[in-house]
Amino acid sequence: MKLIGFVLVCGLGLLVFEPIIPVSALVPATDKIVFVSNRDGNSEIYIMNSDGSGQMNLTRHRGNDYSPVWAPTGKQILFASDRAGKISDLYVMDSDGRRVRRVFVKKVERRHPTWSPDGEQIAYYRGDRGVVAIYTASIDGGTEKKIAIGMHPAWAPDSSEIAFISAEVLIPINDGFGGIQIARPRIEIVNVRTKAEEQISPDGFPLMFHPTWTPDGTKFVFSGMSVDDLVLGHTMRLYIVNRKGNGKPSKIKVEGTGSYPALAPQGDVLVYHKETARKGRQLFKVALAGGISEQLTDKGENYGADWFDPAFALPVSPQPHLLTTVWGRVKVRD
């Protein structure tokens, strides 16, 4: 591995290299969308430009990889995979697909990871022992903390809270695919430090999933199926609701149905997937205000996207615990 350091020589014959920082993954120079595709026969992590061009496979593994999310710096991608066995666990890789490694030593069922905007923690849900619960941890697999009963965690823009889906019935199903029995769901918010919870309860939604904060922290975009959708025979649609006041959700004006929304960092465009007549799930993007959707993918089935924009990236700074000082003695001639 290439190492970079500073060299100082003093009269006592002491050679100092300080500090030495490992060269690591690069940050994408332009907008990138990471997503899941089965075009190669199983679920793999892909990356593409925000206009749908430059689609490239990052994982190339016989296991199933899914739920990718960008690190706030853009240097890494966190994802879930069953590559080490029958149950899903969390992995992290560099943004170019290299250096794939497991996050945790102890393997349990972990799904739907998300990274805190300040880069300090990750969140995810675990479904074991009959309970589906939200946990947080550090990216090096540090101490896990259970903070709420629920699934589909999403960090607030200031990293102080997590929105998630709670329900009166939330029970894991041992179907090998992470299935969950759910009834009467709602969006809730938990304070990461105090664990105080706040309920956001849009009425008339037998199903709702994947809450996503707007960048200003005042609204949520989510996938939902209202009573009216059921009556009309619709599947999942995209909605937006205010955090305060529990107002009636507004439909996002897109053609047809939509699910699994991910907002661009600037907050004016979202990418989502929907069922198409001939090719199953495909990725589309549309202005948050609604309008004409632009299809981004058409090979295999494609879903589960996350968006990175270097203009909004968390600055990359050296981490003290990663710095290395090497001391060595050399002979100095008089």
Secondary structure as UniProt FT lines:
FT   STRAND          3..4
FT   STRAND          7..9
FT   TURN            11..12
FT   STRAND          14..22
FT   STRAND          32..37
FT   TURN            39..40
FT   STRAND          44..49
FT   TURN            50..51
FT   STRAND          56..57
FT   STRAND          65..70
FT   TURN            72..73
FT   STRAND          76..81
FT   TURN            83..84
FT   STRAND          89..94
FT   TURN            95..96
FT   STRAND          101..102
FT   STRAND          110..115
FT   TURN            117..118
FT   STRAND          122..128
FT   TURN            129..130
FT   STRAND          131..137
FT   TURN            139..140
FT   STRAND          145..149
FT   STRAND          151..155
FT   TURN            157..158
FT   STRAND          161..172
FT   STRAND          180..191
FT   TURN            192..194
FT   STRAND          197..200
FT   STRAND          207..213
FT   TURN            215..216
FT   STRAND          219..225
FT   HELIX           227..232
FT   STRAND          237..242
FT   TURN            245..246
FT   STRAND          250..251
FT   STRAND          259..263
FT   TURN            265..266
FT   STRAND          269..276
FT   TURN            277..279
FT   STRAND          280..287
FT   TURN            288..289
FT   STRAND          294..295
FT   STRAND          302..308
FT   HELIX           310..312
FT   HELIX           320..322
FT   STRAND          324..329
//
